Amino acid sequence: MPRLGPACLTCREKCRKCDRARPACNRCITKGLDCGGYPEQFRFCGIASRGKWKGAQVPVGDRNARVRSKRVTRRQTRESSTAEPVSGDTSKSSKSSEQTQTSPTLVGPIESPQNPSDEIVRILGLAETETLLSHYDSFICPHQISGVGDDVDNPYRSYILPLARQQIGLLYAVLGLSAAHLGKLTDNSTLHDTTALEYRLRAIRALSKEIRRSQSETLLADEQDAVLAIIQILLLHDIAETGVSSHGIHITGAMSVCKRILIAEGLSGHRQRAVFFLGNLAWLDIIRGFAGAERLCFSQDVREMVAFASDFKFELVNGCPRDVFLIIGGVLDKAKEHTLGWLTWDEFQIALLLAKHKLYSWDQKSFTFPNADPRWPAAAEAFRYACILRILRLLDPVQPANTPEIQDCVTKILDATAEIPPDCSIVELLILPLFMAGADSLAPHSRYYVVCRLNEIERRSEVRNPIPKELLQKVWDARAAQSPDDDKNVSWTEFVSSPVI
């Protein structure tokens, strides 16, 4: 078989398989990386392949290769500039007509537009765009924040939609998430598999470009907020699809933007939109840290600033009280330091015991909940004991699940979640506590209860997140396979190979 040519420079640096797609590697695109392109095909003149000159490069470029590359580039440019949107044109062939009825198929190479303003006008002019934005507004927004739902103050509506009409990358991200969700609800495979993927790839490219630009210049406030919003939408898209985020790496990009905001002006009251996005990303970062503390991106200092600058929207979106959020954030910071060898086991153990004491002694009566709903204290209890359970497992990963302290935490979580009925919007926030309790549940009825509640959340939110149940089943199967005299813990982290639950 003829060789396909060399891998792109980025894949070569990372020692991974490259799909050699042109003009940019699809593997780099899907991971949000800047594809380094492909090297010229060289012939070497008079350079030895051994001795002290080994590896020296005096290349003579392959003129034919360059000419072919230029022809491809010119052809792609002509195609992207002259192509018309497929959507809305019913005079095409039957195949084209079928595509137009299902999705606004994008054309041209997946590259950042030369003029984002013109691209925004073009995209907003598509009939399907209004359908997708309406679906995001009506179906997706209400499930992203508890107790607000269709209220005009819903930040996923009031913050993201106006910004998406100004920032092309965020518009792509919102349309991609909406297309994936609507396509799944209506069994429209073209909308779900093709349109959503194309918008998603464009959003990733736009995000990568903005993050790189933020390293050399100061982005405008709208541009900064759009970067943070794109990252959150991409993460929601990932979780809605598979339950696992492959773009958690972009949280690092959010941190670079966050640092510039802090340096320039701090997290002041007039940047509530940025505070909202950063608070949500900081909590998603904590969830990543539950699976592996070395993955943490946000520092405790930033978490403290975000917590103090945030309002009740933090709890309405994430469920976890900010007090508990800060305690477990400090714990995971220490776990990361210990993993990296910066903290001795004795120092780490002392930090864990102090944090456990803080959580046990936390008085929720001193905490102000988002509203008067009497179920908020129960949700706080569920998160508090889920965090205590994580600390106990950090103290002793192999401690048997049947120990009294472990089972007490499981009971506290299950009792607390039982106080929240399925018709209450707060129930959608309880995936993490239910998962943590399920991982150490031993009784069949407890496991059945956890699965039932996770199913209720899926039905209510219309978003399938298979990972919690799949991980729990692996833990339960592994425990069942243990010999009768082996009660060593089976940790759910053993089955996690992806960055986010």
Phi, psi and omega in degrees: 000142178291148180290146181275355183099171184289159175289162177292160185297324181294314179295325179294320179295324182268003176055048178231163182290135181250140179274356173060025178291150180243146002278352180224147181293130181294330179296319178294319182298312184292336178267003177074022181263158177274112181294126182284358180081185185245142181290154172298153174274116190258152161236137187260134184249109171072021180252128181290150178263002178224174178077199187290344179266004181302131179090351179294141185239115168235077190279148168249113186299147177281103185301320180298322180295320180293319180297317178299318180298317181295320179298317179299315181298315180296320180295317179296322180296315179298318182296317183289331182275335183257344184292144177256151176302138180291327186295145175083353182257102184269003181268002181282183178294170182299325180294315179296320180298322179296323179293320184293331181284345186248334184196155174277079186299128180275151181234165178088166180293150181281086180225160178293135181293150180294322180234098182303326181297316178296322180293321177299315179299318180296312182294316181294339179281349179284138180298323182293332180299316180297324178296315182291320178294322178294321179294318177300316182294315189274324189252322186274313183306313184300335182269358183270347182215130186281142173077356180250312175055242184276007180298147181294340180276002177303116185294334177291340175265309187285333180268310192280316185298312177297322180292325180294332179282355179245332185245116189298321181297318179291324177299315177301315184297315181296315180295324178295314178297316182294319180296319179296316182291313181294321179298322179289320181295325185258006182057036178264097186293327179294315179296317184284317188268327185260300184298313182299319181294318181296315178296321181297315179296321177295321179296319180297316179298315180297320179296313180300320179296316181292321179295318177297319181295327181293341179285337184247344179212163181273121178285152174293162183303316179296322180291320177298312181295325179295321177301312181296321181291320179299316181300315181294319180296319178298318178295319178296321178298314179301310184294323178293331181279308188233349186085353182237136179264124174266000181245023175300336179301333182290345175299329175299319177297323177298323180295322180296321177291319180301317181298321180292325176297315181296319181294319185286316188210355183074176179268080183271171186299328184281359176250040183299330178295315178294320179299318180300310180297317181295323178297317179294319179292325179295324178288319176299326177295323177296319179298319175300320181294332175299322181281335180183110187298335181295348182272354181301139176248318183284141176271163180295325178300316180293319178300319180296316179297318179296317182297317181287331181274343183283158172251199185294348178299333180300310179290325181296329180270319190254340177086320184286129176300145183299327177300313180292321177304316181290322180295311182290331175297318177296322178298312182292329173300314178296322178297321177295316179299320179293319179298323181276359179084013180270351184224131179288164179298320180297317179295319179296317181296319178298317179298320179294317181294321178296317180294320178298319178297318179300318181289319178296325184267001182296127181257107183291348177293336179273359182255138179265121182274163186301325180205187187276005180302123185289354180274350181298318177301324178294319177297320178298319178298319180298315179292321181300312183284336173295321178289322176298319179299320178295322179295317179300323179287330174290325178293321182209092184299334184258006179303129182304143181293339184274006178293147185303319183293321178296312183291331175297319178296318179301313180298316180299319180293314182293321178295320181294315181292334179294340179281352183252110184288161183293341179271005179265131184297338181297335183299332181292347181269358194262014183299314183296309178300319179297320179296314181298320177293318181297325181297334180245012176284134181251327182281138179304322182292327177293317179296319179299318179299315181299314181297318179299318181290323176296323176294322177300318181296318179299315181294321183290316185275346184058029175233121182270122176240094189282342189299313181305312182292323179294317178295317180299318180297323177296318178296313182296320178295320180294322178294320181294334182276352180290151176290156184303330181268007180250106179248016179300142183297143170254110185275137178295337181293341178294339184256007182261117176243004181242159189290341184223146176299000000 
